[in-house]
Amino acid sequence: MDGSDYWNVLEIAPTDELAVIRRAYAAKLKAIDVQADPQAFIALRAAYDAARGVAPYRPVETWDDAVFNAESPIAAPVQHIDMGAFETLIFGEQSRETIFAPLAALTEQLVARAHASDIAGSIAIESSIATTILNGVPRSNGMLRPAVSGFQWGERAEDHNCPYPITIAVDRLADLEYLQSLQAINPHYRTAWAALTDGGVDFDAIHPASMSTLLGIIQYQRPGLFDDVDLARFERSNEALEAWRKADRQTTLLAGAEATPKPNPVTEAFMAYGMIALGLTLNLIALYLSVTKQGFVAFLISGFAGAVFLLIGWERRTRFRLGRRSLRDAAVHD
């Protein structure tokens, strides 16, 4: 996908502002039914990932500390915080599970250092952590809980002036905690989620219904979790789901065909000609009532009922004869 393509997919002008890119992606994602149109989601995510690759890593020097820490009346000079250990883990080759605990430990250490620092140092550390989380989504998940709790971002996120990286961190932690609650209720969701990310789960181990339900829950309740989905694994899971749905439809059709009782020719003939006979009888009674003038209402009822039974009986007789003809033709061809 070249440069013009992914900006067209996101429907925004080229930019290096990650916040603008994320907002455009989130808006487009709401309009897509991920399961009904997986290729649209794949194209959108590919465009989002490509656009994020263009946005540079925003260093702490680009933050206005007075805006970032609006509660502080002091516009202290921004200090440089070495985030090399974080970047090595986040942008390295290790799996998300492997780097989760080390990132959490590093974040806890840095949060403690922020609390022991002066205002300028605390602002610099807080903004560095927030920036790293935003740039490292989804591999920065290990940093979320210690950062959100350590800096009390949950309370600050309710402020309309809250910096965008903090809002993202709070929302992502809420999404992941919601996912964990789902996994506690249904272990199949844990397997499905591992298959969608980098959990190394064999797709034969997936419970298809749980996978489909989980994707639906994510789409309509926690779309931010789609940031964590690996596109290649999503494509594989979608193929597995489609194969399962096709097999399920065939099984349902076969079960329905087997469950449908085959008509008994003798019964069909008896019902058809019996209804015709009953219809004729009722019509004769109606004719007798008409001639003897013994009751106009009884005449109408008998005549109407007779006509109905004649029509139904004749229709069943026609179907019965067509069925026998089809069987004879099939026997001749065989």
Phi, psi and chi 1 to 4 in degrees:
 res  aa     phi    psi   chi1   chi2   chi3   chi4
   1 MET       -  119.9 -179.9  177.7  -68.1      -
   2 ASP   -84.1  175.4   62.1   37.1      -      -
   3 GLY   -56.4  -46.2      -      -      -      -
   4 SER   -66.0  -32.5   61.1      -      -      -
   5 ASP   -64.0  -49.3  -72.9  -17.6      -      -
   6 TYR   -72.4  -27.2   53.0   79.0      -      -
   7 TRP   -70.7  -34.9  -62.3  120.3      -      -
   8 ASN   -66.1  -39.7  -71.0  -23.7      -      -
   9 VAL   -63.3  -43.0  171.5      -      -      -
  10 LEU   -76.8  -15.6  -68.0  169.3      -      -
  11 GLU    59.6   45.1  -64.5 -174.9   -7.1      -
  12 ILE  -137.5  160.0   57.3  174.4      -      -
  13 ALA   -73.5  151.5      -      -      -      -
  14 PRO   -53.0  134.3  -27.0   35.4      -      -
  15 THR  -153.0  156.5  178.1      -      -      -
  16 ASP  -108.4   13.3   61.9   -1.5      -      -
  17 GLU   -87.4  109.7  -68.3  -71.6  -22.1      -
  18 LEU   -63.5  -33.3 -170.0   53.0      -      -
  19 ALA   -62.4  -41.9      -      -      -      -
  20 VAL   -64.8  -41.9  174.6      -      -      -
  21 ILE   -63.8  -44.9  -65.5  170.5      -      -
  22 ARG   -64.6  -40.6  -77.2 -172.4   60.6   85.4
  23 ARG   -65.2  -40.9  -70.4 -169.0 -178.5  103.0
  24 ALA   -64.0  -42.8      -      -      -      -
  25 TYR   -62.2  -45.6  163.8   72.0      -      -
  26 ALA   -63.0  -39.4      -      -      -      -
  27 ALA   -65.7  -43.0      -      -      -      -
  28 LYS   -68.1  -35.6  -64.2  -74.3  -70.9 -177.8
  29 LEU   -62.2  -35.6 -178.1   59.0      -      -
  30 LYS   -61.9  -25.8  -68.8  179.2 -179.3  178.4
  31 ALA   -89.6    0.4      -      -      -      -
  32 ILE  -110.0  133.8  -65.2  175.8      -      -
  33 ASP   -90.5  103.3 -173.2  -28.5      -      -
  34 VAL   -60.1  -39.0  172.6      -      -      -
  35 GLN   -80.2  -35.6  -65.9 -168.3   73.1      -
  36 ALA   -75.5  -31.8      -      -      -      -
  37 ASP  -133.5   68.7 -166.3   -1.9      -      -
  38 PRO   -61.9  -31.8   22.3  -32.7      -      -
  39 GLN   -66.3  -32.8  -66.4  -54.4  -44.5      -
  40 ALA   -65.7  -40.4      -      -      -      -
  41 PHE   -65.7  -42.8  167.7   68.4      -      -
  42 ILE   -61.1  -42.9  -68.6  170.1      -      -
  43 ALA   -65.0  -40.8      -      -      -      -
  44 LEU   -66.4  -45.0  177.2   62.4      -      -
  45 ARG   -65.0  -37.9 -102.7  -62.5  -57.9  -82.8
  46 ALA   -63.5  -40.4      -      -      -      -
  47 ALA   -66.2  -41.1      -      -      -      -
  48 TYR   -62.7  -45.7  170.1   59.3      -      -
  49 ASP   -63.7  -39.7  -68.7  -16.5      -      -
  50 ALA   -66.0  -41.7      -      -      -      -
  51 ALA   -66.4  -38.7      -      -      -      -
  52 ARG   -62.8  -32.1  -73.9 -178.8   62.3 -163.6
  53 GLY   -67.0  -26.9      -      -      -      -
  54 VAL   -76.9  -37.2  170.8      -      -      -
  55 ALA   -66.1  123.9      -      -      -      -
  56 PRO   -70.5  160.1   29.0  -34.8      -      -
  57 TYR   -66.4  117.1 -176.7   86.0      -      -
  58 ARG   -79.6  107.4  -58.1  -65.4  -60.8  -80.0
  59 PRO   -71.7  163.1   28.0  -34.7      -      -
  60 VAL   -60.3  -26.5   69.0      -      -      -
  61 GLU   -63.6  -18.3  -74.1   79.5    9.0      -
  62 THR   -83.4   -7.1   62.0      -      -      -
  63 TRP   -88.4  141.1  -69.5   95.3      -      -
  64 ASP   -90.5  108.5 -178.7  -16.4      -      -
  65 ASP   -63.0  -30.7   60.6  -32.5      -      -
  66 ALA   -66.7  -33.2      -      -      -      -
  67 VAL   -78.0  -41.4  173.2      -      -      -
  68 PHE   -62.5  -43.5 -170.0   85.4      -      -
  69 ASN  -114.4   76.2 -166.6   -9.1      -      -
  70 ALA   -64.2  -20.6      -      -      -      -
  71 GLU   -74.7  -18.9  -62.4  175.2   -0.9      -
  72 SER   -87.7  126.7  173.0      -      -      -
  73 PRO   -80.4   -4.7   30.3  -33.8      -      -
  74 ILE  -102.0  124.4  -58.3  174.2      -      -
  75 ALA   -92.3   76.8      -      -      -      -
  76 ALA   -74.4  152.2      -      -      -      -
  77 PRO   -63.8  139.6   22.7  -33.8      -      -
  78 VAL   -73.2  134.5  174.6      -      -      -
  79 GLN  -101.8  153.1  -59.6  177.5   12.0      -
  80 HIS   -85.7  130.7  174.0   72.2      -      -
  81 ILE  -115.0  124.9  -55.7  -60.2      -      -
  82 ASP   -76.7  111.2 -176.2    8.2      -      -
  83 MET  -105.1   21.8  -57.5  -64.4  -71.1      -
  84 GLY   -58.3  -39.7      -      -      -      -
  85 ALA   -64.6  -38.4      -      -      -      -
  86 PHE   -66.1  -47.5  -69.8   87.4      -      -
  87 GLU   -63.5  -34.8  -64.3  167.7   17.4      -
  88 THR   -62.2  -40.9  -62.0      -      -      -
  89 LEU   -74.0  -48.3  -68.8  171.3      -      -
  90 ILE   -66.6  -42.6  -67.8  172.7      -      -
  91 PHE  -100.5   15.8  -58.4  109.7      -      -
  92 GLY   -88.7 -164.9      -      -      -      -
  93 GLU  -101.9   -6.2  -61.3  -63.2  -32.1      -
  94 GLN   -71.4  156.5  -60.7 -178.5   67.2      -
  95 SER   -70.8  162.6   68.6      -      -      -
  96 ARG   -61.9  -39.3  -62.1 -178.0 -157.7  174.2
  97 GLU   -63.2  -37.3  -73.8   75.4   12.2      -
  98 THR   -68.8  -37.3  -56.3      -      -      -
  99 ILE   -90.2   -8.2   67.2  174.3      -      -
 100 PHE   -59.9  -54.8 -170.3   93.0      -      -
 101 ALA   -65.0  -44.4      -      -      -      -
 102 PRO   -60.1  -38.4  -25.5   34.7      -      -
 103 LEU   -64.9  -40.5  -77.1  174.2      -      -
 104 ALA   -62.4  -43.7      -      -      -      -
 105 ALA   -64.6  -43.6      -      -      -      -
 106 LEU   -62.7  -39.8  -73.8  171.0      -      -
 107 THR   -66.2  -42.4  -54.3      -      -      -
 108 GLU   -59.1  -41.3  -70.7  173.7   -3.4      -
 109 GLN   -64.0  -41.4  -65.4  171.0   14.3      -
 110 LEU   -72.0  -35.2 -152.0   50.1      -      -
 111 VAL   -63.3  -43.8  169.0      -      -      -
 112 ALA   -61.5  -37.9      -      -      -      -
 113 ARG   -66.1  -36.9  177.7 -179.2  157.7 -168.8
 114 ALA   -64.2  -40.9      -      -      -      -
 115 HIS   -67.2  -26.2  -68.7  -37.0      -      -
 116 ALA   -90.6   -3.1      -      -      -      -
 117 SER   -95.7  170.0  -59.1      -      -      -
 118 ASP   -75.5 -178.7   58.2   15.0      -      -
 119 ILE   -60.3  -44.8  -68.0  177.2      -      -
 120 ALA   -62.8  -43.7      -      -      -      -
 121 GLY   -67.1  -39.3      -      -      -      -
 122 SER   -64.1  -43.1  178.5      -      -      -
 123 ILE   -62.2  -43.8  -67.9  173.0      -      -
 124 ALA   -62.3  -42.8      -      -      -      -
 125 ILE   -67.3  -44.8  -67.7  172.5      -      -
 126 GLU   -61.9  -45.3 -173.4  178.2    3.4      -
 127 SER   -68.1  -33.9   59.9      -      -      -
 128 SER   -66.0  -42.8  -65.0      -      -      -
 129 ILE   -64.9  -45.0  -70.1  176.1      -      -
 130 ALA   -62.4  -42.5      -      -      -      -
 131 THR   -63.4  -42.3  -56.3      -      -      -
 132 THR   -65.5  -40.5  -57.3      -      -      -
 133 ILE   -61.2  -47.9  -70.1  174.1      -      -
 134 LEU   -61.9  -45.3  178.6   61.7      -      -
 135 ASN   -72.2  -23.4  -76.2  -82.8      -      -
 136 GLY   -97.6    2.5      -      -      -      -
 137 VAL   -56.2  130.3  171.0      -      -      -
 138 PRO   -99.3    3.0   35.9  -35.7      -      -
 139 ARG   -77.5   -6.1  -70.1  173.9   58.0   83.5
 140 SER   -92.2   15.0   58.2      -      -      -
 141 ASN   -57.1  -33.4  -72.5  -12.4      -      -
 142 GLY   -62.3  -20.2      -      -      -      -
 143 MET   -84.5  -15.6  -58.8  174.5   64.0      -
 144 LEU   -63.8  -56.3  -68.0  170.8      -      -
 145 ARG   -62.8  -49.4 -176.1  169.0  -79.6  108.4
 146 PRO   -64.4  -30.8   17.0  -28.8      -      -
 147 ALA   -73.4  -48.1      -      -      -      -
 148 VAL   -62.5  -44.1  171.7      -      -      -
 149 SER   -75.8  -38.4   61.5      -      -      -
 150 GLY   -66.5  -35.9      -      -      -      -
 151 PHE  -103.5    4.1  -67.6  116.1      -      -
 152 GLN    55.3   45.4  -62.4 -179.2  -26.3      -
 153 TRP   -68.4  -26.4  -77.1  -10.8      -      -
 154 GLY   -57.1  -40.4      -      -      -      -
 155 GLU   -72.4  -38.6  -61.4  175.2    6.5      -
 156 ARG   -71.8  -26.8  -66.4 -179.5   59.7 -172.6
 157 ALA   -65.8  -19.4      -      -      -      -
 158 GLU   -76.7  -14.3  -61.6  175.3    1.9      -
 159 ASP   -80.7  131.8 -172.8  -12.2      -      -
 160 HIS   -66.3  -17.5   71.1  -80.9      -      -
 161 ASN   -92.5    7.4  -71.6  -34.5      -      -
 162 CYS   -63.4  133.1 -179.0      -      -      -
 163 PRO   -57.5  143.8  -24.9   35.1      -      -
 164 TYR   -56.7  -44.4 -173.9   70.8      -      -
 165 PRO   -57.8  -35.3  -24.0   34.7      -      -
 166 ILE   -68.3  -42.7  -69.5 -179.7      -      -
 167 THR   -58.9  -44.2  -56.6      -      -      -
 168 ILE   -61.5  -45.0  -69.7  -62.8      -      -
 169 ALA   -61.6  -44.3      -      -      -      -
 170 VAL   -64.8  -44.5  172.3      -      -      -
 171 ASP   -64.0  -40.4  -71.6  -15.1      -      -
 172 ARG   -67.8  -39.1  -77.8 -166.0   55.4   74.4
 173 LEU   -63.8  -40.8 -179.2   59.0      -      -
 174 ALA   -62.5  -40.6      -      -      -      -
 175 ASP   -61.9  -46.3  -70.9  -15.5      -      -
 176 LEU   -68.1  -36.1  -67.7  171.3      -      -
 177 GLU   -67.5  -36.8  -71.2  177.4  -18.7      -
 178 TYR   -64.2  -42.3 -179.0   78.9      -      -
 179 LEU   -60.9  -42.3  176.2   65.1      -      -
 180 GLN   -62.6  -37.0  -70.8  173.7   -6.1      -
 181 SER   -65.9  -37.6   67.8      -      -      -
 182 LEU   -64.3  -43.1  -70.8  178.3      -      -
 183 GLN   -65.5  -31.0  -66.9  171.2  -22.5      -
 184 ALA   -69.4  -32.4      -      -      -      -
 185 ILE   -75.4  -42.8  -64.2  171.4      -      -
 186 ASN  -133.8  107.3 -173.6  -13.6      -      -
 187 PRO   -59.9  -23.1  -21.6   32.4      -      -
 188 HIS   -63.4  -29.5  -70.9  -59.7      -      -
 189 TYR   -65.2  -33.6  -70.0  150.5      -      -
 190 ARG   -64.1  -44.3 -172.7 -179.4  -55.7  -82.3
 191 THR   -64.6  -42.7  -54.4      -      -      -
 192 ALA   -64.0  -41.5      -      -      -      -
 193 TRP   -66.2  -40.6 -178.0 -112.1      -      -
 194 ALA   -62.3  -36.2      -      -      -      -
 195 ALA   -68.0  -33.5      -      -      -      -
 196 LEU   -78.5  -23.6  -74.0  169.3      -      -
 197 THR  -103.8 -132.3   54.5      -      -      -
 198 ASP  -117.7   39.2   60.3   -6.2      -      -
 199 GLY   -77.9   -6.8      -      -      -      -
 200 GLY    66.7   33.2      -      -      -      -
 201 VAL   -89.9  137.0  172.8      -      -      -
 202 ASP   -69.6  132.5 -172.2  -12.8      -      -
 203 PHE   -66.7  -18.6  -79.0   87.2      -      -
 204 ASP   -69.1  -19.4  -67.4  -25.1      -      -
 205 ALA   -86.7   -4.2      -      -      -      -
 206 ILE   -76.2  138.1  -61.3  173.8      -      -
 207 HIS   -87.0  108.5 -170.2  -84.3      -      -
 208 PRO   -56.4  -43.3  -23.0   33.1      -      -
 209 ALA   -63.3  -38.3      -      -      -      -
 210 SER   -67.4  -39.0  -64.3      -      -      -
 211 MET   -62.2  -46.8  169.9   68.1   83.3      -
 212 SER   -63.6  -42.2 -179.2      -      -      -
 213 THR   -64.7  -42.4  -57.3      -      -      -
 214 LEU   -61.9  -43.8  178.9   61.4      -      -
 215 LEU   -61.3  -39.3  -74.3  171.2      -      -
 216 GLY   -65.4  -41.9      -      -      -      -
 217 ILE   -62.9  -44.6  -68.3  172.6      -      -
 218 ILE   -61.5  -45.1  -68.3  173.6      -      -
 219 GLN   -62.7  -44.7  174.7  164.6    2.6      -
 220 TYR   -95.0  -12.7  -64.5  108.5      -      -
 221 GLN  -122.0  -37.3  -62.8 -172.8   30.7      -
 222 ARG  -136.5   64.4  -59.3  -73.8  171.5  168.5
 223 PRO   -62.3  -20.6   21.5  -33.3      -      -
 224 GLY   -60.8  -22.7      -      -      -      -
 225 LEU   -69.2  -16.0  -72.7  171.7      -      -
 226 PHE   -65.9  -17.5  -82.4  120.6      -      -
 227 ASP   -61.0  -29.5  -80.3   -3.8      -      -
 228 ASP   -84.7  -14.3  -62.7   71.6      -      -
 229 VAL   -74.9  130.4  172.7      -      -      -
 230 ASP   -81.9  126.8  178.9   82.1      -      -
 231 LEU   -61.8  -43.4  -82.0 -173.0      -      -
 232 ALA   -62.3  -41.9      -      -      -      -
 233 ARG   -70.9  -33.3  -61.0 -173.1   70.6   81.5
 234 PHE   -62.9  -42.9  172.7   79.1      -      -
 235 GLU   -60.8  -43.2  -74.6 -168.3   86.8      -
 236 ARG   -64.4  -42.7  -71.8 -172.7   59.1 -165.0
 237 SER   -66.9  -35.8   65.8      -      -      -
 238 ASN   -65.6  -40.3 -175.7   66.1      -      -
 239 GLU   -63.0  -41.2  -68.3  169.8   -0.5      -
 240 ALA   -64.8  -41.0      -      -      -      -
 241 LEU   -65.3  -41.5  -82.1  177.1      -      -
 242 GLU   -64.4  -41.0 -171.0   57.0   37.0      -
 243 ALA   -63.2  -40.3      -      -      -      -
 244 TRP   -65.1  -43.8  170.3   74.6      -      -
 245 ARG   -62.6  -39.8  -66.8 -172.5 -174.3  106.9
 246 LYS   -64.5  -44.9 -177.1  177.0 -180.0 -179.2
 247 ALA   -64.1  -38.0      -      -      -      -
 248 ASP   -66.4  -40.3 -175.3   62.6      -      -
 249 ARG   -63.3  -42.2  -74.3 -166.9  -65.1  -92.0
 250 GLN   -64.8  -41.1  -68.7  175.6  -19.1      -
 251 THR   -62.4  -41.6  -58.5      -      -      -
 252 THR   -64.1  -42.6  -57.7      -      -      -
 253 LEU   -64.2  -43.2  -70.8  173.4      -      -
 254 LEU   -64.8  -41.7  -71.1  173.7      -      -
 255 ALA   -64.3  -38.6      -      -      -      -
 256 GLY   -67.0  -38.6      -      -      -      -
 257 ALA   -66.7  -39.5      -      -      -      -
 258 GLU   -70.9  -31.7  -68.1  174.3   -2.5      -
 259 ALA   -77.3  -21.7      -      -      -      -
 260 THR   -73.3  117.3  -55.7      -      -      -
 261 PRO   -68.2  139.1   24.7  -32.7      -      -
 262 LYS   -77.3  134.6  -64.4 -178.4  179.1  179.4
 263 PRO   -67.1  141.1   23.6  -32.2      -      -
 264 ASN   -85.9  122.5 -173.6  -49.3      -      -
 265 PRO   -57.7  -40.0  -22.6   32.5      -      -
 266 VAL   -64.9  -44.1  176.1      -      -      -
 267 THR   -63.9  -42.9  -57.1      -      -      -
 268 GLU   -61.4  -43.9  -74.1  -68.0  -57.5      -
 269 ALA   -65.5  -42.5      -      -      -      -
 270 PHE   -62.1  -44.0  176.7   78.7      -      -
 271 MET   -64.7  -42.2  -69.4  -67.0  -66.5      -
 272 ALA   -64.3  -54.1      -      -      -      -
 273 TYR   -73.7  -27.7  -70.7  106.2      -      -
 274 GLY   -64.9  -40.8      -      -      -      -
 275 MET   -68.1  -37.6  -74.3 -174.1  174.9      -
 276 ILE   -62.9  -43.5  -68.2  173.9      -      -
 277 ALA   -63.8  -42.2      -      -      -      -
 278 LEU   -64.1  -40.2  179.7   58.8      -      -
 279 GLY   -63.2  -42.5      -      -      -      -
 280 LEU   -64.3  -40.4  -71.2  172.7      -      -
 281 THR   -61.8  -45.9  -58.8      -      -      -
 282 LEU   -64.4  -35.5  -71.0  172.0      -      -
 283 ASN   -68.0  -36.5  -80.6  -26.1      -      -
 284 LEU   -65.5  -40.5  -73.1  175.0      -      -
 285 ILE   -62.4  -42.5  -67.4  173.6      -      -
 286 ALA   -62.0  -40.0      -      -      -      -
 287 LEU   -64.2  -41.5  179.8   61.5      -      -
 288 TYR   -63.1  -44.3  172.0   75.4      -      -
 289 LEU   -63.0  -34.8  -67.5  173.2      -      -
 290 SER   -68.7  -41.9  174.4      -      -      -
 291 VAL   -70.0  -42.1  171.8      -      -      -
 292 THR   -85.6   -6.9   57.9      -      -      -
 293 LYS    53.3   49.5  -61.9 -178.4 -179.3  179.8
 294 GLN   -96.8   -0.1  -65.8 -171.9   21.1      -
 295 GLY   159.8  115.9      -      -      -      -
 296 PHE   -70.8  -39.8 -177.3   70.2      -      -
 297 VAL   -64.6  -45.1  174.5      -      -      -
 298 ALA   -61.5  -35.8      -      -      -      -
 299 PHE   -63.3  -44.3  158.3   72.9      -      -
 300 LEU   -65.1  -42.8  -71.7  177.8      -      -
 301 ILE   -63.9  -47.1  -66.8  174.3      -      -
 302 SER   -64.3  -41.8  -62.3      -      -      -
 303 GLY   -66.0  -43.2      -      -      -      -
 304 PHE   -65.1  -46.6  178.4   75.9      -      -
 305 ALA   -62.1  -40.4      -      -      -      -
 306 GLY   -62.4  -40.9      -      -      -      -
 307 ALA   -64.5  -40.3      -      -      -      -
 308 VAL   -63.5  -48.6  169.6      -      -      -
 309 PHE   -63.7  -35.5  -83.4  106.5      -      -
 310 LEU   -62.9  -44.3  -86.0  173.4      -      -
 311 LEU   -64.5  -46.6  -72.5  172.9      -      -
 312 ILE   -63.8  -45.3  -65.2  174.8      -      -
 313 GLY   -61.7  -41.9      -      -      -      -
 314 TRP   -66.2  -37.9 -163.9  -97.8      -      -
 315 GLU   -65.2  -41.7 -170.5  -90.4  -21.9      -
 316 ARG   -67.2  -36.6  -67.1 -176.9   70.8  108.1
 317 ARG   -63.5  -41.3  170.6 -175.0  173.4  -84.0
 318 THR   -62.9  -45.7  -57.6      -      -      -
 319 ARG   -62.6  -39.2  -79.1 -168.3  -61.6  166.9
 320 PHE   -62.8  -45.0  167.6   68.7      -      -
 321 ARG   -68.7  -39.1  -63.6 -173.8   67.4  177.9
 322 LEU   -64.0  -38.9  -72.2  173.6      -      -
 323 GLY   -62.8  -42.9      -      -      -      -
 324 ARG   -65.1  -37.9  -67.7 -167.2   61.5 -174.5
 325 ARG   -65.5  -40.5 -175.9  178.7  -58.1  170.4
 326 SER   -62.7  -40.2  -61.9      -      -      -
 327 LEU   -65.1  -40.4  -70.2  173.5      -      -
 328 ARG   -64.0  -41.8  -73.8 -161.5  -58.5  -91.3
 329 ASP   -64.0  -40.4  -68.8  -15.4      -      -
 330 ALA   -64.9  -37.8      -      -      -      -
 331 ALA   -67.9  -37.4      -      -      -      -
 332 VAL   -64.6  -44.1  170.3      -      -      -
 333 HIS   -65.6  -35.4  -71.3  -59.7      -      -
 334 ASP   -69.7      -  -70.5  -18.6      -      -
